[in-house]
Amino acid sequence: MSASSESDGRGVGVLLAVMSAVGFSFKAVLVKLAYPYGVDAVTLLALRMGFALPFFLVLGFTDSRRRPAPWTGRDVGQLLALGFFGYYLASILDFAGLQHISASLERIVLFSYPALVVLLSTIVLRKPIRARIIMALLLCTSGILLAMSHDLRTFGEANEVTRGVLLVLGASLSYAIYLMGNGEIVVRLGSARVTSTATSVAAVCCLTQFAVTHPLSALALPWQVYALSLAMALFCTVLPAWWVSEAIRRLGASHVSMIGTLGPVITIALGWAILHDPIGVTQIGGAALVVAGVVTVARDRR
């Protein structure tokens, strides 16, 4: 490969990584735009996952034809667990939390998951917590509290803000559990098949929850809700998952992770431009502290 073509490939990788960060960050804004139309978290998530399900089924089928690695009973159990924690539980907690806090605060809290992954790994492996990890956790915690103070001053209702933060923090913890458990199986089956299968499991969980808890008449919603749900499925779920995989192939996981730290900043900007959320110094400072915590984790060589 020539130097120019390699440079072009890296340039495309950077563009894809930025696009994936924008797509994932845009999800919270679309959720906030849908709630005024009277839809609840369970229905909205069911619509999003229902629209995304066919795309991931096709992705999984195509990948299984390309690399037909056999599944074991243990693989099936792991994939069911990964789908439940990584895409269903994390998503339902996240959507519920967005009913109580701003899109910007949601992204800041959710972005704490890399520090939680390291903390959980340390606990599970029974290793001593190193100074760098303690620093990362302190930075993330301080950033979340600082960003919370902005929402409290802007929107009031301390109980509402606290409830929203706890729900999204639960989503971050659930996603951290998913990331801890997918390493071995991804190597064996491939990221495309694991992602498509786990997402399909989550979609079935979401649709089942809706069917059990809601009548069909709950789907009588304005067309705007369906348009926003379809946009979430395509531009905040399916395409970003493909973009980030391609970016990792071209740049490597560490570089893509660093570009992903743009997420909270992008959400703050989108919330200001689209939702007209006020931007405060404490909010920006909180985002900066959380990003600093994530960078601290990412730079940990051990």
ABEGO torsion letter per residue (X at the ends): XBAAAAAAAAAAAAAAAAAAAAAAAAAAAAAAAAAAAGBBAAAAAAAAAAAAAAAAAAAAAAAAAABBBBBBAAAAAAAAAAAAAAAAAAAAAAAAAAAABBAAAAAAAAAAAAAAAAAAAAAAAGBBBBAAAAAAAAAAAAAAAAAAAAAAAAAEGAAAAAAAAAAAAAAAAAAAAAAAAAAAAAAAAEAAAAAAAAAAAAAAAAAAAAAAABBAAAABBBAAAAAAAAAAAAAAAAAAAAAAAAAAAAAEAAAAAAAAAAAAAAAAAAAAAAAGBBBBAAAAAAAAAAAAAAAAAAABAX
